[in-house]
Amino acid sequence: GVQTSSMPKEGCMLFGGLFHITDKREYEYLKNPAPTSVKFEDVMFTARVPGELRFTIKNEDGSPASLFVEHERMAHVVIASSDMKDFFHVHPLGSEDSSSYNESGVFEVPFTFPRAGTYIVAVDYLTGIAHRSETRVIEVGGSNAQEQTAVVYQDSGTFNGYDVRLRTFATLAGEPATLVFDISKKGEDV
């Protein structure tokens, strides 16, 4: 993890020096992997009834995509209610390594939706060095409905003694966006 050249090149050291790529062809492959997509199984969900989200992440030819572990998991699932009152970050079973994923090609997430209504489910993963995120809207049935008015969150505030500020840059619908969170406590950056 120590720079030894006055002319470092992109791809020379990745992820804080976790691995070193010396072959430009390998780096270009990892930088521009084959297109992938998330395919969800269609399942009906009812509020407060345990269920299971099942999905695969596949290459264009239908084969399971080559995924890399990031933040200790191969896939992360974020679930948010349309009224913005429920937010969950969950991990598929067996997503901490590739052994179970490569055997079946299927990710399974046991989950119980707390209320009826619309939820967005985002699957985040890393293929090559490309971060990917795909979403799906899920309608959950049942009698415990979400509220009609969504919560509006401020772009800054204090939470449990931490001052948090969100900054965004030229966001466009349907395009990747960079979100920057500044976090400090008692005037010191965290």
C-alpha positions as CSV (number, residue, x, y, z in Angstrom):
1,G,0.0,0.0,0.0
2,V,3.0,2.4,-0.3
3,Q,3.5,4.4,-3.5
4,T,6.9,3.6,-5.0
5,S,6.7,5.4,-8.3
6,S,6.4,9.1,-9.0
7,M,3.9,8.1,-11.8
8,P,1.2,5.9,-10.3
9,K,-1.3,4.6,-12.8
10,E,-5.1,3.9,-12.4
11,G,-5.5,0.3,-11.5
12,C,-2.1,-0.2,-10.0
13,M,-3.5,-0.5,-6.5
14,L,-7.1,-1.1,-5.9
15,F,-9.3,-1.1,-2.7
16,G,-6.6,0.4,-0.5
17,G,-4.0,-2.1,-1.7
18,L,-5.9,-5.3,-1.1
19,F,-4.7,-6.5,-4.5
20,H,-2.4,-5.4,-7.2
21,I,-3.2,-5.5,-10.9
22,T,-0.1,-5.6,-13.1
23,D,-1.6,-6.7,-16.4
24,K,-3.4,-4.0,-18.3
25,R,-5.6,-6.5,-20.1
26,E,-6.8,-7.9,-16.7
27,Y,-7.4,-4.3,-15.4
28,E,-9.4,-3.4,-18.5
29,Y,-11.5,-6.6,-18.1
30,L,-12.2,-5.8,-14.4
31,K,-12.9,-2.2,-15.2
32,N,-15.4,-3.0,-18.0
33,P,-17.0,-6.4,-17.2
34,A,-19.8,-8.0,-19.2
35,P,-23.3,-6.5,-18.7
36,T,-25.2,-8.2,-15.9
37,S,-28.8,-8.0,-14.7
38,V,-30.7,-9.0,-11.6
39,K,-33.7,-11.3,-12.2
40,F,-36.2,-11.6,-9.3
41,E,-38.6,-14.5,-8.9
42,D,-42.2,-13.4,-8.8
43,V,-43.6,-13.9,-5.3
44,M,-46.6,-12.4,-3.6
45,F,-45.9,-10.8,-0.2
46,T,-48.3,-10.1,2.7
47,A,-47.4,-7.6,5.5
48,R,-46.2,-9.3,8.7
49,V,-46.0,-12.7,7.0
50,P,-42.5,-14.1,6.6
51,G,-41.5,-14.5,3.0
52,E,-38.4,-14.8,0.8
53,L,-37.0,-12.6,-1.9
54,R,-35.1,-14.7,-4.4
55,F,-33.0,-13.4,-7.3
56,T,-30.1,-14.2,-9.5
57,I,-27.4,-11.9,-11.0
58,K,-26.6,-13.1,-14.5
59,N,-24.5,-12.3,-17.5
60,E,-26.2,-11.7,-20.9
61,D,-25.8,-15.3,-21.8
62,G,-27.8,-16.4,-18.7
63,S,-24.8,-17.7,-16.7
64,P,-24.2,-16.6,-13.1
65,A,-22.2,-13.3,-13.0
66,S,-18.7,-13.3,-11.5
67,L,-19.1,-11.3,-8.3
68,F,-16.6,-9.9,-5.8
69,V,-17.0,-9.5,-2.1
70,E,-17.5,-5.9,-1.0
71,H,-18.1,-4.8,2.6
72,E,-17.9,-8.5,3.6
73,R,-20.7,-9.6,1.2
74,M,-21.3,-10.4,-2.5
75,A,-24.6,-8.7,-2.5
76,H,-26.4,-6.1,-0.4
77,V,-30.2,-5.6,-0.5
78,V,-31.8,-2.3,0.5
79,I,-35.5,-2.1,1.0
80,A,-37.5,1.2,1.5
81,S,-41.2,1.8,1.9
82,S,-42.8,4.4,-0.3
83,D,-43.7,6.5,2.7
84,M,-40.0,6.5,3.6
85,K,-40.7,5.3,7.2
86,D,-39.2,1.9,6.8
87,F,-35.6,1.3,5.6
88,F,-33.7,-2.0,5.8
89,H,-30.2,-3.1,4.7
90,V,-30.2,-6.9,4.6
91,H,-27.8,-9.6,3.2
92,P,-28.8,-12.7,1.2
93,L,-28.1,-16.0,2.8
94,G,-24.6,-17.2,2.0
95,S,-23.5,-13.9,0.4
96,E,-20.3,-13.7,2.4
97,D,-18.4,-15.9,-0.1
98,S,-18.8,-17.3,-3.5
99,S,-19.2,-21.0,-2.7
100,S,-22.9,-21.2,-2.1
101,Y,-23.7,-18.6,-4.8
102,N,-21.7,-20.4,-7.5
103,E,-23.4,-23.7,-6.7
104,S,-27.0,-22.5,-7.2
105,G,-26.7,-19.0,-8.8
106,V,-29.6,-17.9,-6.6
107,F,-29.6,-15.4,-3.7
108,E,-32.2,-15.9,-1.0
109,V,-33.3,-13.2,1.5
110,P,-35.8,-14.2,4.2
111,F,-37.8,-11.0,4.9
112,T,-41.0,-9.9,6.6
113,F,-42.4,-6.7,5.3
114,P,-43.8,-4.7,8.3
115,R,-46.7,-2.9,6.4
116,A,-48.8,-3.2,3.3
117,G,-48.0,-1.0,0.3
118,T,-45.3,-0.2,-2.2
119,Y,-41.6,-0.9,-1.5
120,I,-38.5,-0.4,-3.6
121,V,-35.9,-3.2,-3.4
122,A,-32.4,-2.4,-4.5
123,V,-29.7,-5.0,-5.1
124,D,-26.1,-3.7,-4.9
125,Y,-23.2,-5.8,-6.0
126,L,-19.7,-5.6,-7.5
127,T,-18.7,-7.3,-10.7
128,G,-15.1,-6.6,-11.7
129,I,-14.5,-3.2,-10.2
130,A,-17.8,-1.9,-11.4
131,H,-20.4,-1.2,-8.7
132,R,-23.9,-2.1,-9.9
133,S,-27.3,-1.4,-8.4
134,E,-30.7,-2.6,-9.7
135,T,-34.1,-1.9,-8.3
136,R,-37.5,-3.5,-8.4
137,V,-40.8,-2.2,-7.0
138,I,-42.8,-4.7,-4.9
139,E,-46.4,-4.4,-3.8
140,V,-47.1,-5.9,-0.4
141,G,-50.7,-6.9,0.5
142,G,-52.3,-7.0,3.9
143,S,-54.2,-4.8,6.2
144,N,-51.4,-2.9,8.0
145,A,-51.0,-0.1,5.4
146,Q,-48.3,2.5,4.9
147,E,-49.2,6.1,5.5
148,Q,-50.3,8.2,2.5
149,T,-47.9,11.1,3.1
150,A,-44.2,10.4,2.7
151,V,-41.7,11.6,5.2
152,V,-39.6,14.5,3.9
153,Y,-36.0,14.3,5.2
154,Q,-33.8,17.3,5.6
155,D,-30.3,17.3,4.0
156,S,-28.6,18.0,7.3
157,G,-29.3,17.3,11.0
158,T,-28.0,16.0,14.3
159,F,-28.5,12.3,15.1
160,N,-27.3,10.7,18.4
161,G,-24.7,13.5,18.7
162,Y,-23.4,13.3,15.2
163,D,-23.9,16.2,12.8
164,V,-24.7,14.9,9.3
165,R,-24.9,16.8,6.0
166,L,-25.7,15.4,2.6
167,R,-24.3,17.0,-0.5
168,T,-25.3,16.1,-4.1
169,F,-23.9,17.1,-7.4
170,A,-26.0,17.6,-10.6
171,T,-28.4,14.7,-10.1
172,L,-30.4,13.6,-13.1
173,A,-33.2,11.0,-13.1
174,G,-32.0,7.6,-14.4
175,E,-28.3,8.6,-14.2
176,P,-25.7,7.6,-11.6
177,A,-25.3,10.2,-8.8
178,T,-22.6,10.9,-6.2
179,L,-23.9,11.5,-2.7
180,V,-21.4,12.9,-0.2
181,F,-22.1,12.7,3.5
182,D,-20.1,14.9,5.9
183,I,-20.2,13.5,9.4
184,S,-18.8,15.2,12.5
185,K,-19.1,15.1,16.2
186,K,-18.4,18.0,18.5
187,G,-16.9,19.9,15.5
188,E,-14.4,17.1,14.6
189,D,-14.7,15.1,11.4
190,V,-15.6,11.4,12.0
